[in-house]
Amino acid sequence: MELKQEENGKKRVRKRIAAGVLAGILAVAGGIGIKAALDHKNAALETARLERNRENLAKAAEAESEKIMDYSVESGIRVFETIKKRPAMVDLPEEHSENFITIESCLVDNRTSNISLEFSTEGIPKSDDDYYYLFALRAYMDGVNQDMTPSHVEYKAENTKMMFSHHFGMVSGMLYKYVVAVKEDGRYVVVSNPCYVTNPEEIAVYKSNGESPSSKKGLLVAPDKIQSSELEDLGVKHAAYNIQMSRILELSEDSEYPPVSYTYNGKDYLFDGQVMAEYDMVFSTLTEKGIEITAILLNDVSATYPEMIHPLARSGIGNAPYYAFNAAEEEGMDYLAAITTFLSERYSGKANGRGVIANWVIGNEINARKQWNYMRQVDLETYVREYVKAFRICYSSIKSVNSACRVYIPLDQQWNNNAGSTGNYNAKDILDEFNRQIRKEGNIDWGLAIHPYNVPLDSPYIWKDSVHVQESEETPMVTMANIDVVTDYLQQEEFLTADGEVRSVILSELGYTSLQGEELQAAAIVYAYKKTEENPHIDSVLFSRQTDAEEEMEDGLALGINHLDGTPKYVYKVFKYMDTPEEKKYTDFAKEIIGISEWF
């Protein structure tokens, strides 16, 4: 019955529409017809023609009314369906409300240089009003203070895009993390995880570091030999050089080298002129020689700048050579950002004449907490979080200046060696947690700088079986015998870059002692280089070192390819030719020592 009544109602509507359309058409047609009849003095014939037209037009009007009615009904249904699909208003969970919103992307728009943040939800959160509030937090900040002013306000929807400036006053938006909040009972409640800009390279002035090196062969260079012809003779294509924070910050009293002034984010900084002159010479010389430079940033103690040391590390000053970077406090974070921005600006672009740094390693073997990245012992998540804060500052500062640079986290060979019992951390655990935190707050193109020294450290016998070196991701140690464990591990989907690529890996420190025989040292270096060459995911190997170091020799490590007095060891010519067409002549001796007939 209801369906019949509804159908009758539709017919009545159709008839009204048809009548209206017909009346309009007849009025026009009738006028035209009368005029034509008067003109041709044949009213009878015209009247007959009009009658036929009336019948045809009536049929057309009826058909048109049916179309109009069908369209109206269809439109009404679509509106009704849209209303039904409208996202439901949902209550925020009592716990973990920061997971309510999923941030899909946080990117610099390459057309406008504004930041675009996109996010989605399943349902719209109930709150005091109809808006989302965006807050920009510095890296050291752990949450939103209620007296903060939102950076941006947007009407609530399931899929939302916010666009805003990439500067906040004098401070670059690359140094902020962003959270979304709603108002509940008059208070801001965060409903998203923090997210950093993941493509700071979009605003970079420098886009290239020149041609890629023709070889993976590198060396920790001796400062006193940089201006000699030895590096060219050896065919070195990669060089590592340490940059210590204290050397930059502690000002020399030598009037010949006045401090270098630098203004960053509205603040003035002074850096040691003599040290900067040294770096200018080193990096410009290496660049002129066609050698790609890897700079290693080391956070040693500066007496006049204690804010560079993480607050959880200050109680241990004097216990280690290097300490955790401080991105947990505003002043320490500002200094770290200023230094890394200053250095990347100074050493980008060949035209500046000071040289080009292509790779930056942030710290040294950070899993070795007690020795190389001192901080009071804390749980793994906290330890890594404090490093990630500093790494983000360095990464964003460097990449926003030079998009071609690569930035690395450094780990040693203690992959899964129960390091916790010694007060350190397993490299694998650090890597897993670092990757988890980076992905959670915005995936970036970090790389891995690993030091796969042999086990034990003073043995050059890489190829000998060891219970510590296994072909498994659970191996206690990683050496050049099983370095593929690391590159295989990084091929897992969760470790890939945002573009689905395997991350860059460099062997930024690796060496073998000659104290058990110079030919044995040479065989170990050839073995390590052959392993590097055949692994497509390793970009370079930087052997330590060009010349023996006296302090290392006291520990049984004569790692140089030259003796302390600068004279060459047996490995010198082997190193020189091992990546050339003449390599067979200089490397075949190693097969007999290793006990193989062919390389890998």
Disulfide bonds with the S-S distance in Angstrom:
none
